[in-house]
Amino acid sequence: KPIKTIRKTFCLPNGLVDDFYIDQDKSSVCICAITKDQEIVLVKQFRANTEKLEIELPGGSVEEGEGILMAACRELKEETGYEGQMHHLGSVHYSPYSCGMRHMFMAVECERCFEGQDLDPNEFIDVLLCPVDKVRTQMIGKASFRGWDTVYMALDLLGKL
């Protein structure tokens, strides 16, 4: 489904009146899931914008009428088979020109609750487990995966930086 863009006219602080174009994106969730064995659950999936497999945190769209906590629990379970104690870390707009929000979560004490995945027809996801220390020392500083900022927030909250 294409993203709708709307034009809005604003009077700026200097008195200039100008038009801005704002994407009407759906909001999404991004989850830093940490297992009982101190591994971070990552996913590897095809992304059309780069035309290659990308490593990132599990996550996805918030469905119509769904709360963000429910969406985070659902996406983590669907994509990875894991469940854990979910905590909201914060929310940010995708960009200054989008109304869509990315809601960041941390799940701790995660365990695999079922084998397999419940994926959309266009999703092909491999689940990867990476030790917290490796993610902290080798991956965050290089921004080598999508969602590194959420992991940074989670590890900071847990005192693991």
N, C-alpha and C positions, 0 to 999 in steps of 0.2 A: 504494500500500500504506500503510495507516494506521500511524502511529508508536505503538509499544507504550509505555505508561507503567507503571512499577512503583512500588509503595509500599514504602519502607524505613523502619524505625524506628531512631533513633539516640539515644544518650545524649550530650547536649551538655556542653561544659566546665563549665557551671553546675549540672549534675546533672539538668536538665530532660530528660525523655524525650519525643520528638515524632516524628511521621510526616512524611516528605518524599516528594514524587512526582517521579520521575526519568524523563525521556524516553529511550528506547532508540534514539536516532537512529543512522543510518549515518554513517560518517565521509566527509569530502569533501576535495577538493583545490581550490586557488585558485592561479592562475599569473600572475605578472607577467612577460609575455613582451616582450622588448626586441629589436627588429630590428637588423640591421647598420647601418641608416640612422638609428638612435636614435629609433625610434618605438615606442610602447607599443601592443600589440595589445589592443583592447577588443572586447567583444561587446555587442550590443543585442538584448534578447529580452523577450518578454512574461512578466510575473510576476503570478501570480494574487493574491498578497496585496495588491498595489497596484492591480491591474487596469489596468496600463499597461506600455508598453515601458520597460525599465530599462537603463542602461549599467552594465556590470560587467566584471570580469576573467573570462577563460575559466576553466572548472572544472566540477566535478561529483562524483558519488558514487564512492567506492572500492568496487569490486565484490568479491564474496565470493572470498577466496583471493588477491586481488591486492595487491601491495605499493603503497605510496603513491607511489614514484617512477614505477612503471609506470602507475599511474592518472593522474598528472600529465602524463606524455608522451602517453598515449592521449587524454585529454580535450582537451589543446591541439590535437593533430592533428585529432581528430574535429570540434571546433567551429570551427577556424580554418584548417586546412590548413598550419599552421606547425609547425616543429620547431626546437629549439635545445639549447644546453648547459644542462641542468637542475641547479639547486642548491636544496636544502631550506633554508628560512629559519627555520622553527619551526612549532609546532603549539599550538593552543588549543582548549579545550572551547567549544562553541557558547554555553553558558550554565552557570551553577552548577547547573542542574537538568537537565543533559543529559549523557549519556555519549558523545555524538558529538563527534568532533574535526574541526577545520578545519586541514588541513595546507597551509601556505603555501610556495610555490615561486617561484623566479626562473629564467627561461630567458633566456640571452643569446645574441647572434649568431644570432638567429632568422631563418629564411628560409622562404618558402612552398615546401613540398615537393610539394604537389599542389593543383590547383584544385578547388574544391568542398568539401563537408562530408559527414560521415557522422553524421547527426543522428537522434535518436529521433523517433518519429512526432509527439510533442507538442512538439517543439522547432522554433522558427523563429528563426534567429539571423542577424543581419547583423554582419559583421566591420568594425570601425573601426580606423584607425591614427591615432594622435595623437602629435605630437612630445613627447619626454620633457620638454622645457622648458615646454611648455604645460601638461602634466599637473602638473608640479612647481609652477608659479607660479599657475595658475588653477583647478585642480581638487582637489588634495589638501586645501588649507586649507578648502575649502567642503564637504568630504566629499560631493562631488557624484556619486560612483559607488560601487558596492559593490566592496570590495576595496582601497579607498584605503590602508588600513593596510599591506597587503602591498606595495603600490607604495612606500610610505614606507620600509619595511624594506629593500627592494631598492635604492632609490636611495641610502639611507644606506650600505649595504654597498659600493656602487660609488663612493662619494664624490661623488655628484651632487646633494646637497641644497643 
